[in-house]
Amino acid sequence: MDVNRRQFLTYLGAGTAALASLATGIPALAAGQSISGKTADHLFGLEDKKHKFNPKFKPIEPSTKDDVVLPSGYKYDVIAVYGDRINQNGDTFGFNADFTCFLPIDGSADHGLLWVNHEYLGELEYYVTGYDVLNADPKQNKRTAEQVQKYLYALGGSVVEVKREGGRWKLVPDSKYGRRVSGLTKHELTGPAASLAKEVIGTFANCSGGVTLWNTILSCEENFQDVVDDCRLKDNRHYGWVVEVDPFDPASTPKKHTALGRFSHENTAMVIAPTGQLVVYMGDDANDQYVYKYVSKGKFNPSAGKQNSKLLEEGTLYVANFGKGKWIALDFASNEALQKATDSDGKALFASQADVLVNCREAAKAVGATPMDRPEDVEVHPIDGSVFIAMTNNSKHGNFYGQIVRLFEKDGNHAGLDFTFEIFAAGGPQSGFAAPDNMAFDSAGNLWVVTDISSSSMNSGIYKSFGNNGIFFIPTTGANKGEVAQFASAPVGAEMTGPWFTPDETTLFLSVQHPGENLKSYDQPTSHWPKGGNAVAMPGVIAVTGF
């Protein structure tokens, strides 16, 4: 069967808004062809290359079990859950783990630092702060100062030291590297909007992220407004940025890089363009929002080490127009559309580049960028350099299942202004997955995708056939290109997030986020993961082995 044709036709069936894609070059797919088939596979010789990683497993069936369900031959270790001690000072692992990243210590694949994001509390806040969200008046905010402190401490990120001993992964609870970067931690701003404040307190709503080429972490602030409101914070402009953390230096001050723009960041994907410039791809996770990329002014210098961080302070932020296949510079000095943009009262929207970066969504709209269906994770293919974008869904457009877009920069130049794209995979019953979220590639270029069906929709209505959220394996080349196989299923009410492989690809790290989130009463939990019995469900991070 022609997989690309099937996916294309299914995508068109997702809603009338999808028909707009016919104006962007996609009709080639309807003829049984694909952009990747013409360029990526043959131009880069993917069909002929042999790569070391060849995961073998029998796909699992959708599950509603309150556990992490894996194929035969695979197992998981729970590394850390909320409240676990992570250093000698008594700091504890945060709530609702999300993005994970493993950084080896002394080159070891069995010993390293794991960075883990902590995104939000939601209705499970009761177990963290004691504030009764389920029975609280939503128009009132009666959180005490102590409850706000606990709330902010539970978010942000954790640096934890992990080791594999005797075939099992374990947390090192007294690690000298163990660190919390939370909603109470001091940060500094860099770049054009640094004048907002000399110092910013806290990071939160940390969704996904990325790793720099100089061994630091980029953590992304997403739905910050919820936390700002709940904790009665004064200036929301201090949040919604990409945060750089050095996990190997517990005394270092995290940086919020304003040159990368302010919006509901999902993650970052970093690559070096043929020009030597640093390029960072990003998505804004909300209905009708945009896809961005940042191109540094200077060039990456491998010998400069952590000094390359300066490249994230001066450069150009672009936003994508998919209808024209163009990247549009969000540069106030050169873009007349930004200079002339006004609000409904005729008042200028922007007076400087700082204004543009603080108000990225308004700037993107002003220059004619294409609103997309919740662009979440963006990842760069490790072999051919194509860019994969998870479009989770957009019910306003009749796009309930989502899809994965594959973008091709002209001439392979990630710093360039022109691109084409195709629909690589479409969610739906025909493919077995829905609401794609975080993604990761293995060394052979296979795509690993986790899903984010909301806990309110899971196992009901049009989503019933999918069971719990899961992680899916999708080859990007070869005879099975684009065919989806389910690798794992999450506990009740949860999503698995932040997939990340160790360098030897024998372990896959995953977070189990918000198990039991769909509860209606605190004394009647819907999940008991990971302890089972009558225990309250707690989010955490796991290591999957058996590859």
Sequence and secondary structure as in RCSB ss.txt:
>XXXX:A:sequence
MDVNRRQFLTYLGAGTAALASLATGIPALAAGQSISGKTADHLFGLEDKKHKFNPKFKPIEPSTKDDVVLPSGYK
YDVIAVYGDRINQNGDTFGFNADFTCFLPIDGSADHGLLWVNHEYLGELEYYVTGYDVLNADPKQNKRTAEQVQK
YLYALGGSVVEVKREGGRWKLVPDSKYGRRVSGLTKHELTGPAASLAKEVIGTFANCSGGVTLWNTILSCEENFQ
DVVDDCRLKDNRHYGWVVEVDPFDPASTPKKHTALGRFSHENTAMVIAPTGQLVVYMGDDANDQYVYKYVSKGKF
NPSAGKQNSKLLEEGTLYVANFGKGKWIALDFASNEALQKATDSDGKALFASQADVLVNCREAAKAVGATPMDRP
EDVEVHPIDGSVFIAMTNNSKHGNFYGQIVRLFEKDGNHAGLDFTFEIFAAGGPQSGFAAPDNMAFDSAGNLWVV
TDISSSSMNSGIYKSFGNNGIFFIPTTGANKGEVAQFASAPVGAEMTGPWFTPDETTLFLSVQHPGENLKSYDQP
TSHWPKGGNAVAMPGVIAVTGF
>XXXX:A:secstr
  HHHHHHHHHHTT GGGGGGGGGTTHHHHTT  HHHHTHHHHTTTTT   S             SS B  TT E
EEEEEETT B STT  B  SSEEEEEEEESTT SSEEEEEEEE   GGGGHHHH   TTTS TT     HHHHHH
HHHTSEEEEEEEEEETTEEEEETT SS EEE TTSEEEEESTTGGG S EE    EEEEEE TTS EEEEE SHH
HHHHHTT S GGG SSEEEE TT TT   EEEGGG  S B   EEEE TTSEEEEEEEB SEEE EEEEEEEEE 
 GGGGGGGGGGGTSEEEEEEETTTTEEEE  TTT HHHHH B TTS BS SSHHHHHHTHHHHHHHTT   EE E
EEEEE TTT  EEEEE  BGGGTB S EEEEEEEGGG TTSSBEEEEEEEE BTTTTB SEEEEEE TT  EEEE
E   TTTTTSGGGGGG S EEEEE SSSTTTT  EEEEE  TT EEEEEEE TTSSEEEEEEE TTTT S TTS 
S  TTT TT     EEEEEE  
